Amino acid sequence: MDPLFRLTDIHFAYPGRPPVLAGVGLTIRPGERIAVHGANGSGKSTLLQLMVGLLRPTAGTLVAFGAPRCVERDFHVVRRRTGLVFQDADDQLFCPTVTEDIAFGPRNLGQSPAQARATVEHTLARLGLEHLRDRVTHRLSGGERRLVALAAVLAMAPEVLLLDEPTNALDAPTRARLLQILTDLDQTLVLVSHDSPLRQALATRHYRLDQGRLEAG
Ligand SMILES: Nc1ncnc2c1ncn2[C@@H]1O[C@H](COP(=O)(O)OP(=O)(O)OP(=O)(O)O)[C@@H](O)[C@H]1O
């Protein structure tokens, strides 16, 4: 099967800072579940942001969904087909209510208000979050916000899901719920996480980001 993503010799540095990525290579095929771990600051979040074009490599090539992706225009389709769940849910959620936050993406993709409402209901039901439907987003707990951020991304039906530390600061029952939700998904997955049991439970391939490069393990 053709890869969904192929990253070749990717280098990246934030302006005026030492290199974060120094020759990353990664091929992701449909259905794979890839886990990435590594020390704080090793560049895991940076790697996810590069994959959807929120950052651009300083060198190297990124092929996604069968085409090289270089400039902003190239990434529109990548972001339609790839959902990034940010480490901080507050980067994802910006509407007054949970329903509006989850409807935002589907509306942007052209769904009518009625279609988007149906998508919201379906997504909430799928994640067992119906009780949060009418809640004010900024009054949710941290764990609830995280689940709603995941719902907001899943509502857009991405083919590839990029998860940045999804279990950070979750209590045991919420973490277990999230693990069940993620286990049941059929999306191709890239999971960045310090949570070793989560990585073991979910991933089919394991990498460590160290000194700017991805190594198996
Ligand atoms: N916008 C930015 N400007 C400058 N430096 C940044 C920026 N964002 C991140 N960095 C730095 O780049 C390096 C990689 O950060 P990144 O967030 O990708 O690491 P990470 O592996 O995801 O870390 P963690 O495990 O702590 O989430 C760190 O040294 C970080 O301080």
Ligand as a Chemical Component Dictionary entry (heavy atoms), coordinates in Angstrom:
data_LIG
# 
_chem_comp.id                   LIG 
_chem_comp.type                 NON-POLYMER 
_chem_comp.pdbx_formal_charge   0 
_chem_comp.three_letter_code    LIG 
# 
loop_
_chem_comp_atom.comp_id 
_chem_comp_atom.atom_id 
_chem_comp_atom.alt_atom_id 
_chem_comp_atom.type_symbol 
_chem_comp_atom.charge 
_chem_comp_atom.model_Cartn_x 
_chem_comp_atom.model_Cartn_y 
_chem_comp_atom.model_Cartn_z 
_chem_comp_atom.pdbx_ordinal 
LIG N1  N1  N 0 7.840  28.390 19.197 1  
LIG C1  C1  C 0 9.047  28.017 19.640 2  
LIG N2  N2  N 0 10.096 28.865 19.558 3  
LIG C2  C2  C 0 11.328 28.510 19.986 4  
LIG N3  N3  N 0 11.613 27.295 20.508 5  
LIG C3  C3  C 0 10.597 26.418 20.604 6  
LIG C4  C4  C 0 9.274  26.721 20.184 7  
LIG N4  N4  N 0 8.478  25.653 20.408 8  
LIG C5  C5  C 0 9.284  24.718 20.951 9  
LIG N5  N5  N 0 10.538 25.164 21.072 10 
LIG C6  C6  C 0 11.705 24.421 21.582 11 
LIG O1  O1  O 0 11.980 23.367 20.666 12 
LIG C7  C7  C 0 12.343 22.185 21.362 13 
LIG C8  C8  C 0 11.397 21.056 20.995 14 
LIG O2  O2  O 0 10.107 21.355 21.521 15 
LIG P1  P1  P 0 8.890  20.339 21.391 16 
LIG O3  O3  O 0 7.711  20.994 22.024 17 
LIG O4  O4  O 0 8.765  19.883 19.987 18 
LIG O5  O5  O 0 9.409  19.112 22.291 19 
LIG P2  P2  P 0 8.611  17.843 22.845 20 
LIG O6  O6  O 0 9.467  16.657 22.572 21 
LIG O7  O7  O 0 7.233  17.819 22.296 22 
LIG O8  O8  O 0 8.602  18.158 24.409 23 
LIG P3  P3  P 0 7.595  17.666 25.601 24 
LIG O9  O9  O 0 7.845  16.208 25.816 25 
LIG O10 O10 O 0 8.067  18.507 26.752 26 
LIG O11 O11 O 0 6.198  17.995 25.153 27 
LIG C9  C9  C 0 12.336 22.556 22.848 28 
LIG O12 O12 O 0 13.661 22.889 23.219 29 
LIG C10 C10 C 0 11.440 23.769 22.912 30 
LIG O13 O13 O 0 11.804 24.600 23.975 31 
# 
loop_
_chem_comp_bond.comp_id 
_chem_comp_bond.atom_id_1 
_chem_comp_bond.atom_id_2 
_chem_comp_bond.value_order 
_chem_comp_bond.pdbx_ordinal 
LIG N1  C1  SING 1  
LIG C1  N2  SING 2  
LIG C1  C4  DOUB 3  
LIG N2  C2  DOUB 4  
LIG C2  N3  SING 5  
LIG N3  C3  DOUB 6  
LIG C3  C4  SING 7  
LIG C3  N5  SING 8  
LIG C4  N4  SING 9  
LIG N4  C5  DOUB 10 
LIG C5  N5  SING 11 
LIG N5  C6  SING 12 
LIG C6  O1  SING 13 
LIG C6  C10 SING 14 
LIG O1  C7  SING 15 
LIG C7  C8  SING 16 
LIG C7  C9  SING 17 
LIG C8  O2  SING 18 
LIG O2  P1  SING 19 
LIG P1  O3  DOUB 20 
LIG P1  O4  SING 21 
LIG P1  O5  SING 22 
LIG O5  P2  SING 23 
LIG P2  O6  DOUB 24 
LIG P2  O7  SING 25 
LIG P2  O8  SING 26 
LIG O8  P3  SING 27 
LIG P3  O9  DOUB 28 
LIG P3  O10 SING 29 
LIG P3  O11 SING 30 
LIG C9  O12 SING 31 
LIG C9  C10 SING 32 
LIG C10 O13 SING 33 
# 
